[in-house]
Amino acid sequence: MLENNNQRIIRKMAKRSMQGNTRRNSILIASIALSAFMLITVLTVGITYFKAQRDQTIRMYGGVHDAVLMAPSGEQIEKCRNDSRIEEAGLTVKCASAESNGVDDSLHTTFIWSDGTYWDVQKRPALKWIKGEYPKQENELMISMGALKECGSENGKIGDRLTLTYGDKNGKHKKEFIISGIYEDYSGETAAYVSEKFYRTTGHKPSDVTAGVMYLSFSRALFTDKQLDTFREELNLGKQQRLLYTGITEHSLSVFLGILGLVFVTCACSYLLVYNILYLSVTNNIRYYGLLQTVGMTERQIHRMLYRQMFLLGGAGIVLGLAVGSGTAFIIIPGIVKTIGIRGGAVSVSFHPLVYAAAVLVSCLTIYFGSRKPAKIAGRISPVEAVRYTAPGGGRKKRRTGKGSIAGRMARTNLLKDRKRSAIVIFSLTLSVSIFICVITIIQSQGARTMVSNFMDFDLELSNDTLGKEDESQYR
C-alpha cells in the first residue's frame, strides 16, 4: 500500500482515540504513574535507609572505621599505615583508669590516648558535639559528658579542675587535671582523652593486650570473604590478637548484591505492570487497527499513531508519578525509615538526580517495549484478517471435556489459552511476593534480638563495679 501524507489525520485520530477511551487511558496513566512512583519511593527509601543505617553504625561503633586490630605490634602498625588498601589507620591506647574522685571509689572512666588520625578523622563523625581542644599538656583532659557526670562534675566546663585517683601500669596516682575540652557522643561513653605526654608516663604500649587498639578504614567498600581472610593472614596475628570487621564491611558484597536484586525486582515489576496493560489494551483493538488500513494507513503510520498515544499517556503518567513520589518522600519516607529501626535524630531524606533519571528512563523503556509487540501485531495484520481476528491461543483447538468441576476446567482452559500471557502474570505475582518478603525480612532484621549479639530480654541489671579496677586484689 502506498503511504499517504496524512500526518494531520493521524494526530487527530490519536487524539480522538484517547478521548474515546477514557477508562482505558485512565488505567494506563495510573499504571505508568504507579511505576514511576514505585521506583522513586523504593530507591529513595533504600538510599535514605542505608545512609541512616551507616550513620547509626558509626555511632554504635564510636567512629568511622571498617576493622579493629587489637594489640597491634610496631610492625603491624607500620604495615597498615603503608598498605594501599587502607585509607586511614588510627591508633588508641587505654593507658589508665580513674578509680576515685574522693567520694566514689568505683569509677569507670577510662583514660585514652589517641593519635591525630583517629581523633580528627575517625572519631569526630561519631560525636554529637565537641567543645575545646585536644589535650597537649600532661594534666589536661578531653572528657565526655558521661565521665563528667560519673566524676561528680556534671555541670563542669572548660578550665575547671578535677582531682582524681587513677591507676596505670606503674601503680596508683593522685593528680589534679584541667578540663581542656568536653564532648558528647551517642553511646554515653565514660572516657577521657589524654595527651601524649601523659600517655608516656603510664607504662602502657599499643601492643598490650588490654590497651592498644588500631582502627582501620579501607579505601574501597566491597570485599569478598576470601579477600578479608587474606588480609587477616597477612597481618600474622598473635595468639592473643584479634582482627574484627564491622558488620557492614564483613557483609559488604552480599549487601550490595541484595540492593541490586531489590532494584532489579522493582524495575521488573514496574515493567511487567505497564506491559500487561498495554498488551491487553492494544490486542483487544486489533480489528480497529486493521480496518484503519482500508482508509490508507500503512504499517508505519499505525506504529506512529500507537507510539504517539502511548507516549502522551506515558508523559502524563510519569509527571504524575514524579509529583506524587516527591511529595511522599518528604512526609512518609522519614516515618518509614524510623519505623524500620533507625534512631538518633532527624532522618534526612536523600534525594539523588539518578533516582529521577532512572524512574523516567525505566518508564519510557517500559512504554516503548510494552507497545512494540502489540504495534507490530496491529500493523502487520490485513483488514480481512482483522475482522476475523481472535486472541492467540496456546493449546490445542480441540479439547476433551475432562473430569472435575466446571469452574476448575474453565480456569485451567483460560490459564493455558495464552501461555505466554499467563507466564508473565505469574512472574509478576512472584516478583511482587518477593519484594514483600524482602521488605518484611529487612524490618525484622532491625530488631534488638538480631542487631545486638548479646541481647537478653531483662528488666534489671546488676554489675560489680570493683571488677573494673586495675588492681585485682581489690576485686570484691
Summary of the structure (lengths in Angstrom):
residues: 476
radius of gyration: 33.7
end to end distance: 102.1
largest distance: 105.1
contacts: 1417
relative contact order: 0.15
helix: 56%
strand: 15%
